[in-house]
Amino acid sequence: GVINVLDPEAVIIGGGIAEAGEVLFEPLRAELEKIEWRPGGHSVKVLPAALGGEETQLLFRQIERELLPLAKEEGLAVMPYNPLAGGLLTGKHALDRAPSDGRFTATVGEAGEMYQKRYWHEREFHSIEQLKTVISEAGQPMTTTAVAWVLANPVITSAIIGASRPEQLDDTLAAADVVLDESLKKKLDDIT
């Protein structure tokens, strides 16, 4: 993943280190302390690769414990990936209906199995049903709101999105113009 220093003159490439399924960001903090500044105030530092360390969305919020507080403290901007949980947060899937196409199927090779292992669980679908209700009551599209929730964090400067068809970008890109109402954000936070 990529973490950009908020200073437009500097960039840091890398992220945390995954160990036993948990992403640890103390190694990132240690690396930040080793940055050597070049003349002109520019710096570039390659850090240990993150294994899913910058993934975040309403169903996967682990980076809120360590990475986001560290980023805020150090003045870093975070650009997470997968804000729609492989499409699960579009609300189009159901636990009792096997997907016929897309990221949760064998049509995408081993990635389909990985996505199913990561997200296709009763707990996630229960959360999604609650999210759909709250988001519908707010009159918002599910996809737009899910991405807007990610972008609502001040240390997140953008999100890496994916689409398999151009029309999927409409609601996703609309999130850049949405400012989530604080009460809606709190309801979403409380669900997940």
Secondary structure, 3 states (H helix, E strand, C coil): CEEEECCCCEEEECCCEEECCEEECHHHHHHHHCCCCCHHHCEEEECCCCCCCCECECCECHHHCCHHHHHHHHCEEECCECCCHHHHHHCCCECCECCCCCCCCHHHCHHHHHHHHHHCCHHHHHHHHHHHHHHHHCCCCHHHHHHHHHHCCCCECCCECCCCCHHHHHHHHHHHHCCCCHHHHHHHHHHC
